[in-house]
Amino acid sequence: MEIITDWILTNYIELIGFIAAVIYLIFSVKQNVWLWPWGIITSVAYIFVFFDSKIYADMGLQVYYVAISIYGWYHWVYGKRSASDNELPVIRLKL
């Protein structure tokens, strides 16, 4: 039990990123707009994790994910569809 407690105390930012990623995934499956802020939280947490680990290329990729998530969130909320766009419904496949 002490090993788990020590890991949590030393890697709490990574744990926050993991939990945020699971919440992001749930909102993504439900096609809910709240997926965007949770994705941003996930990426910001991993920016710190990768910076601390000196994995700068992955850190830079997370910066890109934050920027593209802000863009996606904006277009999800404020994007307009023209009358000529045909919206494709999300369906479930029967296997």
Residue pairs with C-beta under 8 A, 6 or more apart in sequence:
8 15
13 45
13 48
13 49
13 52
14 45
14 46
14 49
16 41
16 45
17 41
17 42
17 45
17 46
17 49
20 38
20 41
20 42
20 45
21 38
21 42
23 38
24 35
24 38
24 39
24 41
24 42
27 33
27 34
27 35
27 38
28 35
31 90
33 73
33 76
33 77
36 69
36 70
36 72
36 73
36 76
37 73
39 65
39 69
40 66
40 69
40 70
40 73
43 62
43 63
43 65
43 66
43 69
44 62
44 66
46 58
46 59
46 62
47 59
47 62
47 63
47 66
50 56
50 58
50 59
50 62
51 59
81 87
